[in-house]
């Protein structure tokens, strides 16, 4: 997952845009881990345009719908 990708929360749904990444100390991984900052565009459990940090395991990429775009 990269900055600019559209994602959804695996359990709660909604649609968001990854707007940043940061490295944090995590007790789960017992070391450094990456968290993604997501700006929620469409979610019923948070206010629109709110920024929340998530571990990538809780997010999944939206499928590309425009098949005419060249691959990255």
Residue frames as qw, qx, qy, qz and C-alpha x, y, z in Angstrom:
[[0.000, 0.890, 0.456, 0.000, 0.00, 0.00, 0.00],
 [0.448, 0.110, 0.039, 0.887, 1.26, 3.43, -0.94],
 [0.058, 0.498, 0.263, -0.824, 0.31, 7.04, -0.30],
 [0.336, 0.285, -0.346, -0.828, -2.56, 7.91, -2.65],
 [0.232, -0.104, -0.939, -0.233, -4.18, 4.44, -2.67],
 [0.614, -0.303, -0.048, -0.728, -7.89, 4.05, -1.92],
 [0.223, 0.077, -0.937, 0.257, -8.55, 1.62, 0.92],
 [0.652, -0.478, -0.234, -0.540, -11.38, 0.24, 3.03],
 [0.338, -0.446, 0.702, -0.440, -11.32, -0.99, 6.62],
 [0.287, 0.072, -0.940, -0.171, -11.53, -4.80, 6.63],
 [0.126, -0.339, -0.878, 0.313, -14.09, -4.94, 9.44],
 [0.076, 0.583, 0.431, -0.684, -15.86, -1.58, 9.46],
 [0.470, 0.656, 0.517, 0.286, -16.05, -0.75, 5.75],
 [0.029, -0.920, -0.018, 0.391, -15.95, 2.80, 4.46],
 [0.729, 0.512, 0.102, 0.442, -13.62, 4.31, 1.89],
 [0.352, -0.875, 0.098, 0.317, -10.48, 6.25, 2.64],
 [0.607, 0.729, -0.197, 0.247, -7.35, 7.64, 1.04],
 [0.789, -0.331, -0.100, 0.509, -3.87, 6.91, 2.38],
 [0.153, 0.964, -0.004, 0.219, -2.31, 10.33, 3.02],
 [0.001, -0.792, 0.553, -0.258, 0.82, 9.39, 4.96],
 [0.889, -0.063, -0.431, 0.140, 3.03, 6.76, 6.55],
 [0.183, -0.785, 0.456, -0.379, 4.92, 6.73, 9.81],
 [0.657, 0.101, -0.713, 0.224, 7.10, 4.32, 11.73],
 [0.531, -0.633, 0.189, -0.531, 6.09, 3.66, 15.33],
 [0.038, 0.281, -0.911, 0.301, 7.22, 1.42, 18.17],
 [0.750, -0.174, -0.295, -0.567, 4.74, -1.42, 18.55],
 [0.489, -0.358, 0.719, -0.341, 4.24, -3.86, 21.41],
 [0.902, 0.253, 0.198, -0.290, 2.54, -6.23, 18.96],
 [0.797, 0.540, -0.234, 0.139, 5.58, -6.57, 16.70],
 [0.746, -0.565, 0.041, 0.350, 8.02, -5.99, 19.57],
 [0.496, -0.155, 0.296, 0.802, 9.82, -3.38, 17.51],
 [0.148, 0.380, -0.152, -0.900, 9.24, -0.86, 14.78],
 [0.367, 0.452, 0.805, 0.115, 6.14, -1.07, 12.58],
 [0.018, 0.092, 0.344, 0.934, 4.59, 1.04, 9.85],
 [0.209, 0.590, 0.661, -0.415, 1.25, 2.76, 10.36],
 [0.188, 0.356, 0.532, 0.745, -0.73, 4.34, 7.55],
 [0.135, 0.372, 0.342, -0.852, -2.60, 7.62, 7.99],
 [0.120, 0.422, 0.804, 0.401, -6.00, 7.39, 6.31],
 [0.239, 0.144, 0.102, -0.955, -8.31, 10.27, 5.49],
 [0.266, 0.362, 0.890, -0.078, -11.82, 8.81, 5.55],
 [0.153, 0.003, -0.382, -0.911, -14.01, 9.98, 2.70],
 [0.679, -0.194, -0.342, -0.619, -17.02, 7.73, 3.30],
 [0.390, -0.033, -0.865, 0.314, -17.41, 6.04, 6.67],
 [0.481, -0.642, -0.384, -0.457, -20.34, 5.92, 9.08],
 [0.738, -0.512, -0.346, 0.271, -18.29, 5.51, 12.30],
 [0.454, -0.343, -0.036, 0.822, -16.07, 8.60, 11.92],
 [0.237, 0.834, 0.149, -0.475, -16.58, 12.13, 10.71],
 [0.741, 0.589, 0.164, 0.279, -15.74, 12.68, 7.03],
 [0.370, 0.793, -0.251, 0.413, -12.23, 14.02, 6.41],
 [0.618, -0.715, 0.311, -0.101, -10.93, 12.70, 9.74],
 [0.503, 0.574, -0.637, 0.108, -7.37, 11.34, 9.79],
 [0.823, -0.440, 0.295, -0.205, -6.73, 8.09, 11.68],
 [0.139, 0.589, -0.793, -0.069, -3.61, 5.88, 11.83],
 [0.948, -0.031, 0.147, -0.282, -3.93, 2.12, 11.16],
 [0.428, -0.365, 0.785, 0.260, -1.68, -0.87, 10.83],
 [0.358, 0.296, -0.608, -0.644, -1.86, -2.20, 7.23],
 [0.033, -0.090, -0.995, 0.032, -3.38, -5.48, 8.49],
 [0.224, 0.507, 0.643, -0.529, -6.69, -3.66, 9.11],
 [0.360, 0.643, -0.096, -0.669, -6.90, -2.16, 5.62],
 [0.631, 0.184, 0.684, 0.316, -7.47, -3.55, 2.14],
 [0.047, -0.248, 0.386, 0.887, -7.04, -1.90, -1.24],
 [0.622, 0.519, 0.282, -0.514, -10.03, -1.02, -3.36],
 [0.679, 0.228, 0.593, 0.367, -10.07, -2.79, -6.73],
 [0.050, -0.328, 0.327, 0.885, -9.05, -0.65, -9.68],
 [0.529, 0.555, 0.575, -0.286, -12.19, 0.10, -11.69],
 [0.435, 0.819, -0.173, -0.330, -10.60, 1.98, -14.59],
 [0.881, -0.051, 0.399, 0.248, -8.91, -0.76, -16.61],
 [0.592, 0.750, 0.069, 0.288, -7.56, 1.74, -19.17],
 [0.243, -0.914, 0.324, -0.023, -4.97, 3.13, -16.76],
 [0.645, 0.469, -0.579, 0.170, -1.42, 1.91, -17.35],
 [0.835, -0.415, -0.315, 0.178, 0.01, -0.28, -14.58],
 [0.302, -0.927, 0.223, 0.020, 2.36, 1.31, -12.03]]
